[in-house]
Amino acid sequence: MGAGHPSLVILTGAGISAESGLRTFRASDGLWEEHRIEDVATPEGFERNPELVQRFYNDRRRQLGTVVPNAAHLALAELEKSWRGDFLLVTQNVDDLHDRAGNQSLIHMHGELHKARCQRCGGVFRWEEDLGAMTPCPSCRALGELRPHIVWFGEMPLEMDRIGEALERCGIFLAIGTSGNVYPAAGFVRMVPRTARRIELNLEASQVASAFSEHRSGPATVTVPELVRELLA
Ligand code: OAD
């Protein structure tokens, strides 16, 4: 950390991408784009109906071609470029809007739509096309073993060690557009030092709102650029 420059950790959720046109998860009775979460976001759902799950993520992956980063994503990219202390952006989102905005110190803790993983050899591959039930693994050639590189319910989020270390050293923690329903992400605010500034930016108070020291309510495209201007002033 640069002397006098606090270490910054930012957690984002579906709310930051809402104004780009991607639906959040808990907006409509536990349904995600008309599907029950248990059907499309669990290993059991994939085992029961791989075609449905592949089709679902194929649709989500294609949808990325129709959306662009919004003012909140762009402000966080600017913040990373200009911030003089340590910086880590942890997103629960599987979209690529933070990547396209230009953030580099970025962890996709719930995986990425643009990656596929082989259940046979464990290889992880950049993936732009549709995945089919019989798409061969580019590395081991196994058939029917490629799945979206998405962390489903009951699976371990990615890079938890690196995230834990950053949280322990954190001087400012921001949580943007996340409902605080899904752990371990919802518990991050309680893992930072008690002296850290802990700011929640959301349309409404989240499930873990009481653990924050400050709240900014409003749409992310307004509150995030405002806060970034303050932090860089
Ligand atoms: P949720 O859908 O649970 O919550 C979205 C949050 O964003 C809510 O608290 C909304 O109030 C807020 N919100 C909506 N529009 C906003 C806007 N324009 N500006 C600011 N805030 C806004 O999404 P997550 O918390 O991201 O996991 O959900 C966590 C995880 O649950 C996801 O990563 C996903 C899901 O199941 C996996 O896919 C593994």
Residues whose N, C-alpha, C, O or C-beta is under 5 A from the ligand:
A	BS01	OAD	G13 A14 G15 A18 E19 T24 F25 R26 A27 Q92 N93 H110 V151 W152 G177 T178 S179 G180 V182 L201 N202 L203 E204 G218 P219 A220
